Amino acid sequence: MTDSSALDPEDRKIVTLARSARARNQVPEGAAVRDGTGRTYVAGTVVLDSLKLSALRTAVAMAVASGATSLEAAAVVTDAGTVSDEDRAAVRDLGGPATPVLVAGPDGEVRETVTAG
């Protein structure tokens, strides 16, 4: 478990953005990523008949579509216990294996921090 009060302010920010996206859009997950220049990208789960994307993969796709070439960190707010291998792979593709992924519950408390690796 990670002490959320000990988080870097920028990491706390992406957790808050992810939590807000989840609540605002009433989706199972919210996510946010921060690119190498400090810009943030926020997304919720996408569920259409023809397209299903987790919140974290959607946030990574938004970063790439906006021209991001690296990631500093990612956060996902979810009821799930951890982040999927596919989500970690998306973060790894843009940020590298050491990129931290903060996994928080719906209350915003970070349960764990894993690497994309």
C-alpha positions, 0 to 999 in steps of 0.5 A, spaced: 500 500 500 502 507 498 501 512 503 497 517 498 498 523 503 506 522 501 505 522 494 508 528 490 503 533 488 503 532 481 502 524 482 496 526 487 494 531 481 493 525 476 490 521 481 485 526 482 483 527 475 482 520 474 477 520 480 474 525 477 473 522 470 470 516 473 465 520 477 463 525 472 462 520 466 459 514 471 464 509 468 468 503 471 475 506 471 478 513 470 485 514 468 490 520 467 497 520 464 502 525 465 507 526 459 514 528 459 513 535 458 508 535 464 501 535 460 496 531 463 491 527 459 484 524 462 480 519 460 474 514 462 472 507 460 470 506 453 464 501 451 461 501 445 459 496 440 465 496 436 470 499 441 472 497 448 478 500 451 480 501 458 481 508 461 488 507 462 489 505 454 484 511 452 488 516 456 495 513 453 492 513 446 489 521 447 497 522 449 499 519 443 494 522 439 496 529 442 503 528 440 506 526 447 513 522 446 514 519 453 510 518 459 512 520 467 507 517 470 500 514 470 494 513 475 488 509 474 482 509 479 478 502 479 474 497 483 479 492 481 485 490 485 490 492 480 492 494 473 491 489 467 497 487 463 495 490 457 494 497 461 501 496 463 503 494 456 500 501 453 504 505 459 510 501 457 510 502 450 510 510 451 513 511 458 518 505 458 518 499 463 520 504 469 514 508 469 510 508 475 502 506 475 498 509 481 492 504 482 487 507 487 480 505 489 474 510 488 475 514 494 482 516 491 486 512 496 492 509 492 492 502 494 499 500 490 504 503 485 506 498 480 511 499 474 509 499 467 515 493 466 
